Amino acid sequence: MSGERRERFLTTLKAAEMPPDTRRLLEEISAGHLDDLTRHLGLRFAAGDLDALSDRAALEFRERLPSAAPSTDEAREAWTGVVRDFLSNRHWGFTPEKGAAPKRPKKELSPQAKELIPYLWVFVQAAIIMKLVVYYFGLKAADDPTVENKLVLLAVVAFSFGSLIHFAWRMHRKEQRPRHQRGDQSHDDEGGEQPR
């Protein structure tokens, strides 16, 4: 159905008679013209309305083109005018269906990105948070060299090193476990299935 709409859209515009650059732009516009008009707003229309809306958009677009062989800039400007007209004239009288538009599925993080997150947190902790804490308590211990301030500074430095050592130990143990125990769903290097 969408392929038919696209072909009707291009036929109405007489795209075959236009310069190659403009023709390519018109093909791009025709491929996403209904998205430009409806989906980014979260609007849904009945299938019959989509056909009529597509035809009306093509006619409006053709009327706005300044010549039979417009430049790509002129074609872009004309299409922008069509979209603005559609929005400012209350969808040209077409009534959107009630209810929410279908939600796009959430993209899940890739396994590499999931594995990267702990490294980023350790980097932020080591490079920013712990540096500020060590600098603060270091300056405090330098200004007031009491035993308590020195112990707090020593505890903060020990915590910083301890957290980095704990992270390194945890990542090392994770690498030693077999893949099927790590939650890695990929196949092994020989191309066989992982044990389950």
C-alpha positions as CSV (number, residue, x, y, z in Angstrom):
1,M,0.0,0.0,0.0
2,S,2.7,2.5,0.9
3,G,4.6,1.6,-2.3
4,E,1.4,2.5,-4.3
5,R,1.1,5.8,-2.4
6,R,4.7,6.6,-3.2
7,E,4.3,5.8,-6.9
8,R,1.1,7.9,-7.1
9,F,2.9,10.7,-5.3
10,L,5.8,10.7,-7.8
11,T,3.4,10.4,-10.8
12,T,1.4,13.4,-9.6
13,L,4.6,15.4,-9.3
14,K,5.8,14.3,-12.8
15,A,9.1,13.5,-11.2
16,A,10.4,11.6,-14.3
17,E,10.6,14.9,-16.2
18,M,12.7,16.7,-13.6
19,P,16.5,17.1,-13.3
20,P,18.3,14.1,-11.7
21,D,19.2,15.9,-8.4
22,T,15.6,17.1,-8.0
23,R,14.3,13.7,-8.9
24,R,16.4,12.0,-6.2
25,L,15.1,14.6,-3.6
26,L,11.5,14.0,-4.7
27,E,12.1,10.2,-4.3
28,E,13.4,10.8,-0.8
29,I,10.4,13.0,0.0
30,S,7.9,10.6,-1.4
31,A,9.4,7.7,0.6
32,G,8.8,9.6,3.9
33,H,6.0,12.1,3.0
34,L,3.4,10.6,5.4
35,D,6.0,10.4,8.2
36,D,6.7,14.1,7.6
37,L,3.0,14.9,7.8
38,T,1.7,12.6,10.6
39,R,4.0,10.2,12.5
40,H,6.3,12.8,14.1
41,L,3.2,14.4,15.6
42,G,1.9,11.0,16.9
43,L,-1.1,11.2,14.7
44,R,-2.8,8.1,13.2
45,F,-5.3,8.3,10.3
46,A,-7.5,5.6,8.7
47,A,-6.0,3.8,5.6
48,G,-8.5,5.6,3.3
49,D,-7.6,8.9,4.8
50,L,-3.9,8.2,4.3
51,D,-4.5,7.6,0.6
52,A,-6.4,10.9,0.2
53,L,-3.9,12.7,2.4
54,S,-1.1,11.5,0.2
55,D,-2.8,12.6,-3.0
56,R,-3.6,16.0,-1.5
57,A,0.0,16.4,-0.4
58,A,1.2,15.6,-3.9
59,L,-1.2,18.1,-5.4
60,E,-0.2,20.8,-2.9
61,F,3.4,20.1,-3.5
62,R,3.1,20.3,-7.3
63,E,1.3,23.6,-7.0
64,R,4.0,25.1,-4.8
65,L,6.8,24.1,-7.2
66,P,7.9,27.3,-9.0
67,S,8.6,25.6,-12.3
68,A,8.5,22.4,-14.2
69,A,12.2,21.8,-13.4
70,P,12.8,23.2,-9.9
71,S,16.1,23.2,-8.2
72,T,16.6,21.0,-5.1
73,D,16.4,24.1,-2.8
74,E,13.1,25.2,-4.4
75,A,11.7,21.7,-4.0
76,R,12.8,21.6,-0.3
77,E,11.2,25.0,0.3
78,A,8.0,23.9,-1.5
79,W,7.8,20.7,0.6
80,T,8.4,22.6,3.8
81,G,5.5,24.9,2.8
82,V,3.2,21.9,2.3
83,V,4.0,20.5,5.8
84,R,3.4,23.9,7.4
85,D,0.1,24.3,5.5
86,F,-1.0,20.8,6.7
87,L,-0.2,21.7,10.3
88,S,-1.6,25.2,10.2
89,N,-4.9,24.2,8.5
90,R,-5.8,21.5,11.0
91,H,-4.7,18.5,8.9
92,W,-6.7,19.7,5.8
93,G,-9.9,18.5,7.4
94,F,-8.7,14.9,8.0
95,T,-9.6,13.7,11.4
96,P,-7.0,11.7,13.3
97,E,-8.1,8.5,14.9
98,K,-8.6,8.4,18.6
99,G,-6.1,6.7,20.9
100,A,-2.4,6.9,21.2
101,A,-0.1,6.3,18.3
102,P,1.7,2.9,18.5
103,K,4.8,3.3,20.6
104,R,8.2,2.5,19.2
105,P,10.0,-0.3,21.0
106,K,12.7,0.8,23.3
107,K,16.2,0.1,22.0
108,E,18.2,-2.1,24.3
109,L,21.9,-1.5,24.9
110,S,24.3,-3.7,23.1
111,P,26.3,-6.2,25.2
112,Q,29.4,-4.1,24.6
113,A,27.6,-1.0,25.9
114,K,26.3,-2.8,29.0
115,E,29.9,-4.0,29.7
116,L,31.2,-0.5,29.3
117,I,28.9,1.1,31.9
118,P,30.9,-0.1,35.0
119,Y,34.1,1.1,33.4
120,L,32.6,4.6,32.9
121,W,31.4,4.7,36.5
122,V,34.9,3.7,37.8
123,F,36.4,6.4,35.5
124,V,34.1,9.1,36.9
125,Q,34.6,7.9,40.4
126,A,38.4,7.8,40.1
127,A,38.9,10.8,37.9
128,I,36.4,13.2,39.4
129,I,34.7,12.2,42.7
130,M,37.7,10.7,44.5
131,K,40.1,13.5,43.3
132,L,37.8,16.1,44.7
133,V,37.5,14.2,48.0
134,V,41.2,13.6,48.3
135,Y,42.0,17.2,47.4
136,Y,39.5,18.5,50.0
137,F,40.7,16.3,52.8
138,G,44.3,16.7,51.7
139,L,44.0,20.5,52.0
140,K,42.1,20.2,55.2
141,A,44.9,17.9,56.6
142,A,47.6,20.4,55.4
143,D,45.8,23.4,57.0
144,D,45.1,21.6,60.3
145,P,47.6,18.7,60.7
146,T,45.7,16.9,63.5
147,V,45.7,13.2,63.8
148,E,42.0,13.0,62.9
149,N,42.4,14.9,59.7
150,K,45.4,12.7,58.7
151,L,43.4,9.5,59.5
152,V,40.4,10.8,57.4
153,L,42.7,11.5,54.5
154,L,44.3,8.1,54.8
155,A,40.9,6.5,54.9
156,V,39.8,8.3,51.8
157,V,42.9,7.4,49.9
158,A,42.6,3.7,51.1
159,F,38.9,3.7,49.9
160,S,39.9,5.1,46.5
161,F,42.6,2.4,46.0
162,G,40.4,-0.3,47.5
163,S,37.5,0.5,45.2
164,L,39.8,0.3,42.1
165,I,41.3,-2.9,43.3
166,H,37.9,-4.4,44.0
167,F,36.7,-3.4,40.5
168,A,39.8,-4.9,38.9
169,W,39.4,-8.1,40.8
170,R,35.7,-8.3,39.9
171,M,36.3,-7.8,36.2
172,H,39.2,-10.3,36.3
173,R,36.8,-12.9,37.9
174,K,34.2,-12.1,35.3
175,E,36.6,-12.8,32.5
176,Q,37.6,-16.2,34.0
177,R,34.0,-17.5,34.1
178,P,32.7,-19.4,31.1
179,R,30.6,-17.3,28.7
180,H,27.3,-19.1,29.5
181,Q,27.7,-18.2,33.1
182,R,28.5,-14.5,32.3
183,G,25.2,-14.0,30.6
184,D,26.9,-13.6,27.2
185,Q,24.5,-14.9,24.5
186,S,27.0,-14.9,21.7
187,H,28.4,-18.1,20.2
188,D,31.9,-19.3,21.0
189,D,34.8,-19.0,18.5
190,E,34.3,-22.5,17.0
191,G,30.8,-21.5,15.9
192,G,28.9,-24.0,18.1
193,E,26.1,-23.4,20.4
194,Q,26.7,-22.4,24.0
195,P,25.7,-24.8,26.7
196,R,22.5,-23.8,28.5
